[in-house]
Amino acid sequence: MMKLEEAIKQKEFKDPYNKLVVNLLYTHSYLVTAQNSLFKPYDISPEQYNVLRILRGQQGEPLTISSIQERMLNKMSNASRLVEKLKGKELVQRVECPTDRRQVDVSITSKGMELLETLEKQVSEFNHKVIHLDENEVIRLNELLDQLRG
């Protein structure tokens, strides 16, 4: 296990709060880089995977772009652009809302559902492999992170 100080070649931090923020950002980058490798063979990004999971959770009911944006893990992602890329891969479909032509309803296609099914086991194995903690530690860390966000 490599300590944060070794990984980023920094001898010390101003205080433990500063170290925690840097550690969380570094860990985020570590996880995203690993996820990119997992999804690359399927020509999707972690953000596109997140959109597909959000739509699958709707159980066939469409969502607006703004509703997708609200539910995304990365609030800085451009949901419209992500949906367009997924549409080009035939993983989602966009339909103009009949009551409001400015609104677009998005739903996952059967091809998108098949891709999620294909990835499900790999994602589970990835999560267990990349997180070097036992189940009790994972539960406690989840509790601590929830507490951290207030």
C-alpha positions, 0 to 999 in steps of 0.5 A: 500500500502506497501512502499518499505522500509517496504517491504525490511526492509530498513530505507533509501537509499543512494539517490533516484536513488538507491531507484528506481533501487531497487524498479524496481528490487523488483517490477519485482520479485513481478510480476514474482512471481505472474505470476508464480502462474497464469501459474502454473496450465497450467504447463508453466513458464512466459518465456515459455508464452513469447515464445508462444506469440512471435510465435503467433505474427508470424501468422503462419510463423516460427522463428529461435531460435536466432530470438526468443531469440532476441525478448524475454523479459528476454534476459538471458533466454535460448530459446533453452531449452524453445523451447524444453520444449514447444515441449515436451508439443506439444505447438510448433514444430521444423523443420530443415530448408531445406536450412541450416541444422544447423538452426531450424524453430520453430512455434506454434501448434494449441494446443499452440494457444488454450492455449494462447486463454484460458489464454488471459482473465485470463492474462488481469484480472491478469494485471488489478488486480496486477497493482494498478493504473488507466489507465492514471497512467498506460499510464504515467508510460509506458511513464516514463519507455520508457524514463528511458531506453533512 
